[in-house]
Amino acid sequence: MLKTQIESLINEQANIKLIDVEKSYAQKHALLNEDATIETIHLQFEVIERCNKETEELVAEETTSFLTKPVQYLKEHANEFMYVTSERFDVIRVDSFALEFDGAFGVYSALFGLRLQKKYSEFLHSYFKAHLQNEKMTYSAAFSGEDGLWEVNLALDALDGFSEQQSLDEVLAQLYSFVFALLEELEAAV
């Protein structure tokens, strides 16, 4: 699962570039040569869009500088959601992330498709229950047989250490690490 993805990243690059959580995983599982030079990188995004919640129409395409804004931006622009894609999301089996402020529950939410088989339902639900805490809402996850993935709606407020003062970039990195840890735990359990 993750091991194959990380090995692929390492073998594809002359100069190994890994995100912190990937580097830790590679070291923990002895996937790196002793003389390997590793550059620690941040997530890179191919698409950063702001969209209208009602119509899903594009409001604006953004650059990475937009991601320095605090996540509170989503509350201040509650009629919008942010949509991001990254090639790196393939590592964690996610297609994209959509972030928004959910006014009905009063929480910040991340919506994404997670490519995991339906047979991991019990693990997925128990992982979310164990790692998310919020009195209003923590998550919903439903398997889509048509798409072959889990449609996940996660309350960012329920992530350990989340703050609406964090930048959007920091929240996306935290979300990436959360899903990475989920897959790492699943891999160890299977």
Secondary structure by P-SEA (a helix, b strand, c coil): caaaaaaaaaaacccccccaaaaaaaaaaccccccbbbbbbcccccbbbbbbcccccccccccccccccccccccccccbbbbbbbcccccccccbbbbbbcccccbbbbbbbbbccccaaaaaaaaaaaccccccccbbbbbcccccccbbbbcccccccccccccaaaaaaaaaaaaaaaaaaaaaac
